[in-house]
Amino acid sequence: MTELLVGTRKGLFVLEGEPGANFAITRRAFEGEPVDYAMREPHSGRVFAAVTSPFWGPRIWFTDDLDDDWQPATGVALPKGGDQALKRIWVIVASDDGSRLWAGGDPGVLFESRDCGATWQLNHALFEHPTRPRWRPDSGGLSVHSIAPWPGDPGRLALAISAAGVWLTDDGGATWRHGNAGIVADYLPQEARASAIDLCVHHLERAQGRPERLFLQFHGGVYRSDDAGESWQDIAAGLPSDFGFPVVLDPADPDSAYLIPVATADRVTPGGRVLVWETRDAGANWIARGEGLPQSDAYLQVLRQSFAGAGDGDELQLYFGATSGEMFGSRDAGATWFTVASRLPAIASVRVG
């Protein structure tokens, strides 16, 4: 049985089913409120939801039992008296050893928890970084939306911020440095590109079996790093578009990645065909996978946290949802696809429980 935690603009939906068969909605929570992200911490089983209430603002809620009450976490706030307000929590990520959690949000902030998400602390080094006045929001805000821990070393992180580029730390967030070498922002004037730090990274993921390797979807570019994010090389050749949002990796194969490109002009699937593009050679070649997906008149928008995987190798499960409320899944590493759901509210995030 596979559990899917689906954050939507009208609450959290929990779906359960066998891959390839029908999935059923088994639970709902936060009805009517935007749930921007939800995940299950693998060590404790605790479930977290980032909810942006129109009355209370952004909060992180948690529960140890989906049939029980949810509790609000504390500490998810910015310092009082400042001129910035917390607008949204975009992502929650757990270290592989269960020792800590991180949450990224808008305006370009990172929180950390060492008590399984009950309390959180703001990372002041990033919040007070001297380059912050040069950061710029993209159309979705100024957001820490991707957090990539190093397996076995939770003090090493790579972050992606829209629009402030890639950030790296080796000391648990005490100090930060950029990792933008090789990324070309062709939406900026030529003379501004070399010195730009307000780079609009859309998503970043780390290969678990080779942690120095990362894949990155940019605002006009797809990149790979083989030196832990210090430098990047463009691997978009062969794709129908170098614009997109989500990235999913196969944990068993550091050469494998999956993308869902969209048209640059209108941010929907090109030509009305829904295709997932796969590489098995680190981006040297890309293959379109669409068996079972709509191949005509399907103009879908898939957001950066709405594509997820579970398992690995030939049995890698893949799931993605669109803002139209449609969800699709694969039980065979993208070779074939099936419909998971078709009438949900606009989907903001998908994670396998």
Secondary structure, 3 states (H helix, E strand, C coil): CEEEEEEECCEEEEEEECCCCCEEEEEEECCCCCEEEEEECCCCCCEEEEEEECCCEEEEEEECCCCCCCEECECCCCCCCCCCCCCEEEEEEECCCCCCEEEEEECCEEEEECCCCCECEECHHHHCCCCHHHCCCECCECEEEEEEEECCEEEEEEEEEECCEEEEECCCCCCCEECCECCCCCCCCHHHHCCCCCCCEEEEEECCCCCCCEEEEEECEEEEECCCCCECEECCCCCCCCEEEEEEEECCEEEEEEEEECCCCCCCCHHHCCCEEEECCCCCCCEEECCCCCCCCCCCCCCCECEEEECCHHHCEEEEECCCCCEEEECCCCCCCEEEECCCCCEEEEEEC
